[in-house]
Amino acid sequence: MTKASEDASLFAEVFRIEAADGRAQLLCMTAERAIATGVFFGWRVVAAAFAYAVFAWGIGFYGLSVFLHAIHAARGWPVSLISAAITVHYLVSAGLIAGLDDAHRRFGLTATTRAGAVALAAGTLAWGLAAQPWQLFAAAALTAAGWSATSSAAINAMVAPWFARRRGVALSLAFNGASVGGVVFLPLWTALIGRLGFPDAAAIVAAATLILLWWLAGRYLRPTPESLGLAADGEALERRRREDASASTAAAPLSRRALLHNRGFLALAVAFALGLFSQVGLVSQLVSLLAPTLGDSGAAGAVSLTSLCAVAGRLLLGSIVDRFDRRRAATANFALQTLGLALLLTGSGVVPILAACVLYGLGLGNLVSLPPLIAEREFAPVDLGRVVALVVALNQAVYSFAPAVFGALHDLTGGYAAPLLLAIALHSAAAILVLTGRGPRSLMRGA
């Protein structure tokens, strides 16, 4: 059995999704059982982070498209108005994410994450109960606060202290909760709204969100490696301290201003901002793009296939990324997606289109998990939380406008050739920039 397979098996033992009587059950190993079986506590943290990703993306990313459809159908409010509230959700959360590292330092990971869970649940309920258009923007501010404290930068902050040599596979497993969030929550939202209506559906999801995420934060995010006498990867604390002391000296953390003037940071942030702008813009149009060839149900199935490939791609990259130059891995990921985009542009027929979805999907999830992995190699540990939070915030501020830009480009040109060409150009530029934009060697830790 390979190391990656062993890691995945441990994760599956700690956290698993089982179907029983048609109901999804999320099972986390208790502390006592984990200790008795010798499972490293870090894998329980990965399991908790996975659950956070499921709810964060199921509500704060995939759920927003469901909210738009449900509110437009029930209230008759313009799609442009509801879309504007969704844009506010992304822009407000981008500003909050930029300060997430400061919140973690001041209030602690557990308190900050619990506050995010409360905001996410309250915002979900507010979307469902909105009776006036202005209330959508209040709801968006709440879900923005919740999303900022439970999504990408927060997932990295949960997992990073527990892993060093195996951080790649640990983050990949945790971030796969994002894809599972889409697979689970889209049909769940549809079924609940169809049976109960949007307000009651929102109330049920909000209650489940608050109860589960509040408990997970106290049970799995409160301990630190040091409090358990451990270092990263479950090693003995004193031995790791001696290794760290001999390998490097403590450095003062970089300010945000210093990061914004750092070549390596800017290349990382801009490259993934371009890639995510392309990806979010295209994914928002993907069903409409595929429907003429595959039909409505076939297009929905192809999007699900793309999401499943995103899970496979994360696991594949996570199993090998710790052995390779991570910027080169990012370039290869962008190139793979570019190949899929080119096939979408030039291919005709079901087989080429499905092959394009597979190629594009294999790189889909890695655009979220790669920036923390690159930052971990190139910046000091004291800077990692701030670097990741600022990269995520800048990326989100940029891609917030992507669906509107891609939709407008389609309407102006009367088809999807121009949006696909734009996506190819952005992905190509990102591949070049992430490879050539390394910062000064003095900031690197072994890239």
C-alpha positions in Angstrom: 0.0 0.0 0.0 1.4 3.5 -0.9 1.8 6.3 1.6 -1.1 8.2 0.0 -3.3 5.1 0.3 -2.4 4.7 3.9 -3.3 8.4 4.6 -6.6 8.1 2.8 -7.4 4.9 4.7 -6.7 6.7 8.0 -8.9 9.6 7.0 -11.7 7.2 6.0 -11.4 5.5 9.4 -11.6 8.9 11.2 -14.4 10.4 9.1 -16.8 8.6 6.8 -20.0 9.3 5.0 -22.4 6.3 5.2 -25.8 5.8 3.7 -28.3 4.3 6.0 -32.1 4.2 5.3 -31.6 6.9 2.7 -30.0 9.3 5.2 -26.5 10.7 5.1 -24.7 10.1 8.4 -21.5 12.0 9.2 -19.5 10.0 11.7 -16.4 11.3 13.5 -14.2 9.1 15.6 -14.2 10.0 19.3 -11.0 11.1 20.9 -10.9 7.9 23.1 -11.2 5.6 20.1 -8.6 7.5 18.1 -6.2 7.3 21.0 -6.9 3.7 21.6 -6.3 2.8 17.9 -3.2 5.1 17.6 -4.7 7.4 15.0 -2.8 10.7 14.8 -5.1 13.5 16.0 -4.3 15.5 12.9 -6.4 13.2 10.8 -9.4 14.0 13.0 -8.7 17.7 12.3 -8.7 16.9 8.6 -12.0 15.1 9.0 -13.5 18.2 10.8 -12.0 20.5 8.1 -13.6 18.2 5.4 -17.0 18.7 7.1 -16.5 22.5 7.3 -15.7 22.5 3.5 -18.9 20.5 2.8 -21.1 23.0 4.5 -19.1 26.1 3.5 -19.3 25.3 -0.2 -22.7 23.7 0.0 -24.1 27.0 1.3 -21.7 29.8 0.4 -20.8 28.7 -3.1 -23.1 26.1 -4.7 -26.1 27.1 -2.6 -26.1 30.7 -4.0 -27.2 29.5 -7.4 -30.1 27.6 -5.7 -31.0 30.7 -3.7 -31.2 32.8 -6.8 -33.5 30.4 -8.6 -35.7 29.9 -5.5 -36.1 33.6 -4.7 -36.7 34.6 -8.3 -39.4 31.9 -8.6 -41.1 32.8 -5.3 -40.8 36.6 -5.2 -40.4 37.5 -8.9 -37.5 39.8 -8.1 -35.1 40.5 -11.0 -32.3 38.1 -11.5 -29.9 41.1 -11.7 -31.0 42.2 -8.2 -30.4 38.8 -6.6 -27.1 38.5 -8.5 -26.0 41.8 -7.1 -26.5 40.5 -3.6 -24.5 37.4 -4.5 -21.7 39.7 -5.7 -21.9 41.5 -2.4 -21.5 38.2 -0.6 -18.2 37.5 -2.4 -16.8 41.1 -2.1 -17.6 41.4 1.6 -16.1 38.0 2.3 -13.0 38.9 0.4 -12.4 41.8 2.7 -13.0 39.7 5.8 -10.7 36.9 4.6 -7.9 39.3 4.3 -8.0 39.8 8.0 -8.7 36.2 9.0 -5.2 35.6 10.2 -5.4 38.5 12.6 -8.7 37.2 13.9 -7.2 33.8 14.5 -4.3 35.3 16.4 -6.5 37.6 18.5 -9.5 35.4 19.2 -8.2 31.9 18.5 -9.2 29.4 15.8 -12.1 27.9 17.7 -13.8 31.1 18.6 -13.4 32.6 15.2 -14.7 29.5 13.5 -17.6 29.2 15.8 -18.5 32.8 15.0 -18.3 31.9 11.3 -20.7 29.0 11.9 -23.2 31.3 13.6 -23.0 33.8 10.8 -23.3 31.1 8.1 -26.4 29.7 9.7 -28.0 33.1 10.4 -27.2 34.2 6.8 -28.8 31.0 5.4 -31.9 31.6 7.4 -32.0 35.3 6.3 -31.8 34.4 2.6 -34.8 32.1 3.1 -36.8 34.7 5.0 -36.0 37.8 3.0 -39.3 39.6 2.3 -37.8 42.9 0.9 -35.0 43.3 -1.6 -32.8 45.1 0.8 -32.9 42.1 3.1 -31.0 40.1 0.5 -28.0 42.3 1.0 -28.1 41.9 4.8 -28.3 38.1 4.3 -25.4 38.4 1.9 -23.3 40.2 4.6 -24.0 37.4 7.0 -23.2 34.5 4.7 -20.1 36.5 3.7 -18.9 36.5 7.3 -19.6 32.8 7.6 -18.0 31.9 4.3 -14.8 33.9 5.2 -14.3 32.0 8.4 -15.1 28.5 7.1 -13.8 28.2 3.6 -10.3 28.1 1.9 -8.1 30.2 4.2 -9.9 28.7 7.3 -9.4 25.1 6.1 -5.7 25.8 5.6 -5.5 27.3 9.1 -7.2 24.2 10.6 -4.9 21.6 8.9 -1.5 23.4 8.4 -0.3 23.2 12.1 -0.8 19.4 12.1 1.2 18.5 9.0 4.5 19.3 7.3 5.7 16.4 5.2 2.2 15.1 4.6 0.5 18.4 4.2 -0.2 17.9 0.5 -2.4 14.9 1.0 -4.0 16.3 4.2 -5.1 19.5 2.5 -6.3 17.6 -0.6 -8.5 15.4 1.6 -9.8 18.3 3.5 -10.6 20.4 0.4 -12.4 17.5 -1.2 -15.2 18.5 1.1 -15.8 21.4 -1.2 -16.6 19.1 -4.1 -18.7 16.8 -1.9 -20.5 19.9 -0.8 -21.6 20.5 -4.4 -22.5 16.8 -4.9 -24.5 16.6 -1.6 -26.1 20.1 -1.2 -27.4 20.8 -4.7 -29.8 17.8 -4.7 -30.5 18.3 -1.0 -31.5 22.0 -1.5 -33.6 21.1 -4.5 -35.4 18.3 -2.6 -36.0 20.4 0.6 -37.2 23.4 -1.3 -39.5 21.4 -3.5 -41.1 19.7 -0.6 -41.1 22.4 2.1 -40.5 25.7 0.4 -37.4 27.9 0.7 -38.0 29.4 4.2 -38.4 26.0 5.9 -35.6 24.4 3.9 -33.3 27.3 4.9 -34.3 26.9 8.5 -33.5 23.2 8.5 -30.1 23.6 6.8 -29.3 26.6 9.2 -30.0 24.5 12.3 -27.9 21.6 11.1 -25.1 23.9 10.2 -25.0 25.6 13.5 -25.3 22.4 15.6 -22.7 20.4 13.7 -20.1 23.1 13.0 -20.3 24.5 16.6 -19.6 21.1 18.0 -16.8 20.3 15.6 -15.0 23.5 16.4 -15.0 22.7 20.2 -14.1 19.1 19.8 -11.5 19.1 17.0 -10.2 22.6 16.5 -9.5 23.5 20.2 -6.5 21.2 20.7 -3.1 22.1 19.2 -0.2 19.8 18.4 1.7 21.4 21.3 -1.1 20.8 23.8 -0.9 17.1 23.0 2.8 17.0 23.2 3.1 16.5 19.5 4.7 18.2 16.5 3.5 18.2 12.9 2.9 14.7 11.4 2.6 13.2 14.9 6.3 13.4 15.7 7.7 14.0 19.1 7.6 17.7 20.0 11.1 18.0 21.5 12.7 16.3 18.6 11.0 18.6 16.1 11.9 21.7 18.2 15.5 20.7 18.0 15.3 20.2 14.3 13.6 23.5 13.7 16.1 25.3 15.9 19.0 23.9 14.1 17.5 24.4 10.6 16.5 28.1 10.9 16.1 31.0 13.2 12.9 32.8 14.0 11.9 35.5 11.6 9.6 38.5 12.1 6.3 38.1 10.3 5.9 40.0 7.0 3.4 42.8 6.9 0.6 42.8 4.3 2.4 45.8 2.6 5.6 43.8 2.4 3.7 40.9 0.8 2.1 43.2 -1.7 5.6 44.3 -2.8 7.0 40.7 -2.9 7.5 39.3 -6.4 6.8 35.7 -5.4 3.6 36.6 -3.5 2.3 38.8 -6.4 3.0 36.1 -9.0 1.2 33.5 -6.8 -1.8 35.7 -6.2 -2.2 37.0 -9.7 -1.7 33.6 -11.4 -4.5 32.0 -9.3 -6.7 35.1 -9.6 -6.5 34.7 -13.4 -7.1 30.9 -13.2 -10.0 31.2 -10.8 -11.6 34.1 -12.7 -11.5 31.8 -15.8 -12.8 28.8 -13.8 -15.6 30.5 -11.9 -16.8 32.3 -15.0 -16.8 29.2 -17.1 -18.4 26.9 -14.5 -21.3 29.4 -14.1 -22.0 28.9 -17.9 -21.1 25.2 -18.2 -24.6 23.7 -18.2 -25.8 26.2 -20.9 -22.6 25.5 -22.9 -23.0 21.7 -22.8 -26.8 21.5 -23.2 -26.9 21.9 -27.0 -24.7 18.8 -27.4 -25.8 16.7 -24.4 -29.3 17.9 -23.6 -30.4 19.3 -20.3 -30.1 16.1 -18.3 -26.9 15.2 -20.1 -25.3 18.6 -19.3 -26.2 18.2 -15.6 -24.6 14.8 -15.6 -21.5 16.1 -17.3 -21.2 18.8 -14.6 -21.5 16.2 -12.0 -18.8 14.2 -13.8 -16.6 17.3 -13.7 -17.1 17.6 -9.9 -16.2 13.9 -9.4 -13.1 14.4 -11.5 -12.2 17.3 -9.2 -12.2 15.0 -6.3 -10.0 12.5 -8.1 -7.6 15.2 -9.3 -7.2 16.5 -5.7 -6.4 13.1 -4.4 -4.0 12.4 -7.3 -2.1 15.7 -6.8 -2.1 15.4 -3.1 -0.5 11.9 -3.3 2.5 13.2 -5.3 2.8 17.0 -4.8 5.1 16.7 -1.7 7.7 15.1 -4.0 7.7 17.7 -6.7 8.3 21.4 -7.3 4.9 22.8 -6.5 5.0 25.7 -9.0 5.7 23.2 -11.7 2.8 21.1 -10.5 0.6 24.2 -10.7 1.8 24.9 -14.3 1.0 21.3 -15.2 -2.5 21.6 -13.7 -3.2 24.8 -15.6 -2.0 23.1 -18.8 -4.2 20.1 -18.3 -7.3 22.4 -17.9 -6.2 24.4 -20.9 -6.2 21.2 -22.9 -9.7 20.5 -21.7 -10.8 24.0 -22.7 -9.3 23.7 -26.1 -11.2 20.4 -26.6 -14.4 22.1 -25.5 -13.8 24.8 -28.1 -12.9 22.5 -31.0 -14.6 19.2 -30.2 -17.9 18.1 -31.5 -20.0 15.1 -30.4 -20.6 13.5 -27.0 -17.2 11.7 -26.6 -14.9 14.7 -27.1 -17.1 16.9 -24.9 -17.1 14.3 -22.1 -13.3 13.9 -22.5 -13.0 17.7 -22.2 -15.0 17.7 -19.0 -12.8 15.0 -17.5 -9.5 16.9 -18.4 -10.9 20.2 -17.1 -12.4 18.6 -14.0 -9.2 16.9 -13.0 -7.6 20.3 -12.4 -10.8 22.0 -11.1 -10.3 21.4 -7.3 -6.5 22.0 -7.3 -6.9 25.7 -8.1 -8.2 26.0 -4.5 -5.7 23.6 -2.8 -2.5 24.6 -4.6 -1.9 28.1 -3.3 -1.5 27.1 0.3 0.9 24.3 -0.8 3.0 26.6 -2.8 3.0 29.2 0.0 4.0 26.6 2.6 7.2 25.9 0.6 8.1 29.5 -0.1 7.3 31.5 3.1 8.2 31.1 6.7 5.7 29.3 9.0 4.9 32.5 10.8 3.7 34.2 7.6 1.7 31.2 6.2 -1.7 32.1 7.6 -1.4 35.7 6.4 -0.1 34.8 3.0 -2.9 32.3 2.3 -5.6 34.5 3.6 -4.4 37.4 1.5 -4.1 35.2 -1.6 -7.6 33.9 -1.1 -9.1 37.4 -0.5 -7.5 38.8 -3.7 -8.5 35.8 -5.7 -12.1 36.1 -4.5 -12.3 39.8 -5.1 -11.3 39.2 -8.7 -13.5 36.2 -9.5 -16.6 37.8 -7.9 -17.1 39.5 -11.3 -16.4 36.5 -13.5 -19.9 35.2 -14.0 -21.1 38.6 -15.1 -18.2 39.0 -17.5 -18.5 35.6 -19.1 -22.3 36.0 -19.4 -22.0 39.4 -21.0 -19.3 38.1 -23.4 -21.7 35.3 -24.5 -24.5 37.8 -25.0 -22.3 40.2 -27.0 -20.9 37.5 -29.3 -24.0 35.2 -29.5 -22.1 32.0 -28.4 -19.5 30.4 -26.2 -16.5 30.6 -28.5 -15.3 34.0 -27.1 -15.8 32.9 -23.5 -13.8 29.8 -24.1 -11.0 31.7 -25.9 -10.9 34.1 -22.9 -10.7 31.1 -20.5 -7.8 29.6 -22.5 -5.9 32.9 -22.6 -6.3 33.4 -18.8 -5.3 29.8 -18.0 -2.2 30.1 -20.3 -1.1 33.3 -18.7 -1.6 31.8 -15.3 0.5 28.8 -16.2 3.4 31.0 -17.3 3.1 33.4 -14.4 3.1 30.9 -11.7 6.2 29.2 -13.1 8.3 32.3 -13.8 7.2 34.4 -10.8 9.3 32.9 -8.0 10.3 35.4 -5.2 13.7 35.9 -3.7 15.4 32.7 -2.5 15.7 34.2 1.0 12.0 33.7 1.5 11.9 30.1 0.4 12.1 27.0 2.6 13.0 24.4 0.0 10.8 24.9 -3.1 
